[in-house]
Amino acid sequence: MRTIFVDANVIIDWLNSNSDQNETCTKCLELIFLRYQKPMVSPVSIAIVYYLVGKKVKNKKMLKNTLQEVFLNFRVSSENQETINKVFASNYLDIEDGIQYFSAIDAGADAIVTFNGFDYINSKIPIIHPEEFLQLHFFK
């Protein structure tokens, strides 16, 4: 079974029912849950989601509990010194994108689903926009 790494931007739009991309992200994640292993995220993605959602949600205990429940449905990649060394040795100017990428690679992800494919230069695995991911599976 294949491993799909989901970028933080997809998770954020999935959790935000007011987002213009909510429906696309919801369908994309439903498809991943249905046809693949649990989707994968990185620890930095969880931190990004907490930070951004926390700007709107003031009850941090409730937010923490909610996100704990949400992320039980995902596998979490690891990040360590080797991951960081790869980021600094790479062409990634955005450290967060580099961490996401090398975290996905080190975890054996088969693809990364993101709205920002242009952030993943010279990727060794497919970088797929959520709408493209849905289109790829439409006829299967």
Secondary structure in CASP SS format (residue, H / E / C, confidence):
PFRMAT SS
TARGET T0000
AUTHOR 0000-0000-0000
METHOD secondary structure of the structure
MODEL  1
M C 1.00
R C 1.00
T C 1.00
I E 1.00
F E 1.00
V E 1.00
D C 1.00
A H 1.00
N H 1.00
V H 1.00
I H 1.00
I H 1.00
D H 1.00
W H 1.00
L H 1.00
N C 1.00
S C 1.00
N C 1.00
S C 1.00
D C 1.00
Q C 1.00
N H 1.00
E H 1.00
T H 1.00
C H 1.00
T H 1.00
K H 1.00
C H 1.00
L H 1.00
E H 1.00
L H 1.00
I H 1.00
F H 1.00
L H 1.00
R H 1.00
Y C 1.00
Q C 1.00
K C 1.00
P C 1.00
M E 1.00
V E 1.00
S C 1.00
P H 1.00
V H 1.00
S H 1.00
I H 1.00
A H 1.00
I H 1.00
V H 1.00
Y H 1.00
Y H 1.00
L H 1.00
V H 1.00
G H 1.00
K C 1.00
K C 1.00
V C 1.00
K C 1.00
N C 1.00
K H 1.00
K H 1.00
M H 1.00
L H 1.00
K H 1.00
N H 1.00
T H 1.00
L H 1.00
Q H 1.00
E H 1.00
V H 1.00
F H 1.00
L C 1.00
N C 1.00
F C 1.00
R E 1.00
V E 1.00
S C 1.00
S C 1.00
E C 1.00
N C 1.00
Q H 1.00
E H 1.00
T H 1.00
I H 1.00
N H 1.00
K H 1.00
V H 1.00
F H 1.00
A H 1.00
S C 1.00
N C 1.00
Y C 1.00
L C 1.00
D C 1.00
I H 1.00
E H 1.00
D H 1.00
G H 1.00
I H 1.00
Q H 1.00
Y H 1.00
F H 1.00
S H 1.00
A H 1.00
I H 1.00
D H 1.00
A C 1.00
G C 1.00
A C 1.00
D C 1.00
A E 1.00
I E 1.00
V E 1.00
T C 1.00
F C 1.00
N C 1.00
G H 1.00
F H 1.00
D H 1.00
Y C 1.00
I C 1.00
N C 1.00
S C 1.00
K C 1.00
I C 1.00
P C 1.00
I E 1.00
I E 1.00
H C 1.00
P H 1.00
E H 1.00
E H 1.00
F H 1.00
L H 1.00
Q H 1.00
L H 1.00
H H 1.00
F C 1.00
F C 1.00
K C 1.00
END
